[in-house]
């Protein structure tokens, strides 16, 4: 008797978490707008990035690197916004 394996018991592929996707959008958006709203978006990107990193530890969830990049871009966005306010 042949042993047939079915792939129906295979779990779904890991997906990016919503906070990590929103964090990278906010981080990129912080460079495209004015100083005040850019500062706000950078802070939101950092907050969502931290949440995304925590959620990335769950099984079946991706986005840890994306969240880390968004935190770094958020920090750069804060520096850029402060420089735009000063100069």
FENURHU-V208379 format. One record per pair of residues at least 24 apart in sequence whose C-alpha atoms are under 10 Angstrom apart, sorted by the first residue. I is the first residue (numbers start at 1). J is the second residue. D is the distance in whole Angstrom. If there is no record, write none. Layout:
BEGIN
I,J,D  I,J,D
END
This chain:
BEGIN
11,60,9  12,60,8  13,60,7  13,61,9  13,62,10  14,56,10  14,59,8  14,60,4  14,61,5  14,62,6  14,63,9  15,56,10  15,60,7  15,61,5  15,62,5  15,63,8  16,52,9  16,55,10  16,56,8  16,60,9  16,61,6  16,62,4  16,63,5  16,64,9  16,66,9  16,67,10  17,51,9  17,52,6  17,53,9  17,55,7  17,56,7  17,60,10  17,61,6  17,62,6  17,63,6  17,64,9  17,66,10  17,67,9  18,48,9  18,51,10  18,52,8  18,55,10  18,61,10  18,62,10  18,63,9  19,45,9  19,47,9  19,48,5  19,49,7  19,50,9  19,51,6  19,52,5  19,53,9  19,54,10  19,55,8  19,56,10  19,63,9  19,66,10  19,67,8  20,45,9  20,47,10  20,48,6  20,49,6  20,50,9  20,51,8  20,52,5  20,53,8  20,54,10  20,55,9  20,56,9  20,62,9  20,63,6  20,64,8  20,65,9  20,66,6  20,67,5  20,68,9  20,69,10  20,70,8  20,71,10  21,45,10  21,48,9  21,49,9  21,52,8  21,63,8  21,66,8  21,67,8  21,70,9  22,48,7  22,49,8  22,52,9  22,67,9  22,70,9  23,47,8  23,48,5  23,49,5  23,50,9  23,51,9  23,52,8  23,66,8  23,67,7  23,68,10  23,69,9  23,70,6  23,71,8  23,73,10  23,74,9  24,48,9  24,49,8  24,66,7  24,67,7  24,68,9  24,69,7  24,70,5  24,71,8  24,72,10  24,73,8  24,74,9  25,70,8  26,70,8  26,73,9  26,74,8  26,77,10  27,69,9  27,70,6  27,71,8  27,72,9  27,73,6  27,74,5  27,75,9  27,76,9  27,77,7  27,78,10  28,70,8  28,73,7  28,74,8  28,77,8  29,74,10  29,77,9  30,73,9  30,74,8  30,76,9  30,77,6  30,78,8  30,80,9  30,81,8  31,73,9  31,74,9  31,76,9  31,77,6  31,78,9  31,80,8  31,81,8  32,77,10  33,81,9  34,81,8  34,84,8  34,85,9  35,77,9  35,78,9  35,80,8  35,81,5  35,82,7  35,83,8  35,84,6  35,85,6  35,86,10  36,78,10  36,81,7  36,82,9  36,84,9  36,85,8  37,81,9  38,74,9  38,77,7  38,78,8  38,80,8  38,81,6  38,82,9  38,84,10  39,74,9  39,75,10  39,77,7  39,78,5  39,79,9  39,80,8  39,81,5  39,82,8  39,84,10  39,85,10  40,74,10  40,77,9  40,78,8  40,81,9  41,74,8  41,77,8  41,78,9  41,81,10  42,70,9  42,71,8  42,72,10  42,73,8  42,74,4  42,75,7  42,76,8  42,77,5  42,78,6  42,79,9  42,80,10  42,81,9  43,71,9  43,74,6  43,75,8  43,77,9  43,78,7  44,70,10  44,71,9  44,74,8  45,69,10  45,70,6  45,71,6  45,72,9  45,73,8  45,74,6  45,75,9  45,77,9  46,70,7  46,71,5  46,72,8  46,73,8  46,74,6  46,75,7  46,77,10  46,78,10  47,71,8  47,74,9  49,74,9
END
